């Protein structure tokens, strides 16, 4: 008695007319589908193993199986529709591109042109625009007749102006302009003057025989400051008295502070 094992087939009666035939019988190949690949067949001559891509049936899917492998069809006719800000249809003769204006400035685009950025919402943004701000304050302060200091650069009034950079991105350049006018009463043979900070601006002398009252001259001074992005500067203005002699007094100080803020 002959019994075939796994994968072996036995046939025949074992005589000359019907001999015993032992045949190897292939075991069917068990296959499973991997991600995006479909397998078929049993790996035999009559049922060979085949594999093909598993394509999403969504109509918007542009991936297809071509004669030489997977291809992107590119939609109808291999083109795409464009809206504001884009040109072209994605074809070879009309590539997709950003719609831009022609550079007409005399300087070089590569070194002087601005930039375009993509924000967190996926929208295009340009460089921050220029900004300007203006701050001002002024006063007319009167005093009882007060002796003009005999020294130099002695503070008599110190107003200030708060200046804020309106830009959260870039530093601001500030032009601070100050106007000062001090009224003096000058007895005979007296003198006195005023200044802004360390600068002596005016000096008046009375060489006559009677008192001169409300003697004054308006002066101005301008300087530059830089404020960091989003910062605030409190700019002091030191108004001084100087070279007082002969009983000279001051009775009024008029001042104005103007700040011109540029962010470019």
Secondary structure, DSSP 8 states (H G I E B T S, - for coil): -----TTEEEES-SBTTB--EEEE----------TTEEEES-SSSSS--EEEE-----TT--EEEETTEEEE--SGGG-----TTEE--SSSSS--EE------SSS-HHHH---EEE-TTS-EEES---EEEEEEEEEEEEEEEEE--SSSSEEEEEEEEEEE---SSS-EEEEEEEEEEEEEEE-TTEEEEEEETTEEEEEEEE-SSS-EEEE--EEEEEEEEEE-TT-EEEEEEEEEEEEEETT-EEEEEEEEEEEEEEE-
